[in-house]
């Protein structure tokens, strides 16, 4: 197998056989001419398939070392399609520090439909084991998690899920396949918000589900077609372009995050820094064993509390106050009232004084100077 960056650039992006174009063409079509009634060359309708979308699915599935990859219009659309493979009455176990949108989908959409949910600290294996019920069909985890940057063992939780006849789903958005490939560690399904690091430039919204399970892939393909939450060809083109530089961008994200973490850890106004690259991080050893680096996301709390955290978020000039993450530009946000507002009052609610950084690829001296003046 060739290296990651080589595959990211070439898999699914072979030169066009007709024109020799190096980049995959953007197929702006809603339908396809048929050679006879029901006789298609590629597909019968663009909701079913599109050559640009197929190129994206082939490439990202290959990077995740998956046999199947299915692209969606957003990360939550991918999660929705995956959860529709369950039935009313089925039970899902979710980490107690998961993304607010996933929690909202499970509680306010699928909760009314009949799915049962238990949130638990996934680093406590006994608590996870105790959360299983006869009807448990999925154990859903993020590692590193959003926004607390907790890390758990994919292999250990996969073994536990499989003992109970459940699938292990891993949200790999923060790590990306460049740093971590959950399917090789025992996971059954990987989900992505490709809006984030895969796209990498804050200019596209997308989602992705990867698996080696043939039957599950067939269900996902049907949901993609029947429900129709598919990405447009221009979206797919932007995501393919993002994948080509994913590796080099992640190297810079990780490098900058290490510098930012060291700066924050030594700052008198900072109460605690959450980053798996820190030796004192509870999941540091696990992260070292299943990731090639520690990522570009950093969270921290302030000693002076929530109001100080709000002022810091509103005082940066290079870090942009905005939701989302994973783009080339650095972002700052207050999760409790922004990305995770839907968890208010639940055990998933993040601390009010927690700030989340998506560390971009700008010059590190400028980023440190910006945080210095904001914290002052």
Secondary structure, DSSP 8 states (H G I E B T S, - for coil): ---HHHHHHHTT----TTT--SS------SB---SBTTB-SS-SBTTT--HHHHHHHHHHHHHTT-SEEEEESSHHHHHHHHHTTS-TT-EEEEETT--HHHHHIIIIIHHHHT-EEEEE-TT-HHHHHHH--TTEEEEEEESS-TTT-----HHHHHHHHHHTT-EEEEE-TTTHHHH--GGGGT-SEEEEETTTTTT-SS----EEEEES-HHHHHHHHHHHHHH-----HHHHHHHHHHHHTHHHHHHHHHHHHHHHHHHHHT-TTEEEEE-TTSTTSTTHHHHHHH-SS--SEEEEEETT-HHHHHHHHTT-SSSEE-S---SSS-EEE-GGGTTTGGGTTSTT---TTEEEEE--SS-HHHHHHHHHHHH-
